[in-house]
Amino acid sequence: MSVRRYELVFSDGAGAARDAVVVARTPATGPGGHPVYADPTGIIRAEISDRAEVRILASGGHQERPQGVVARALPEGLDGSVGEVP
């Protein structure tokens, strides 16, 4: 069974957590062949492997690839919802 949602934790170079965002699986597949996950706005897009390796994908011009991103699998909601992004 594949994970449907992740929390992406972005940190600075020192490893201190700076920001976190929840992403849900989309129907897309990334350049590495793994599922693509996105936040509800579609601005944050990431390819996440089955070993929770994260590749942030550009969703617009002039974006810098963030360093130090960690993916944490999230369980499905009690009502079975996963907040999937189309």
Beta strands, then each sheet from edge to edge (+ up, - down):
strand 1: 5-11
strand 2: 17-29
strand 3: 35-38
strand 4: 45-48
strand 5: 54-57
strand 6: 69-74
sheet 1: 5+ 4- 3+ 2- 1+ 6-
end
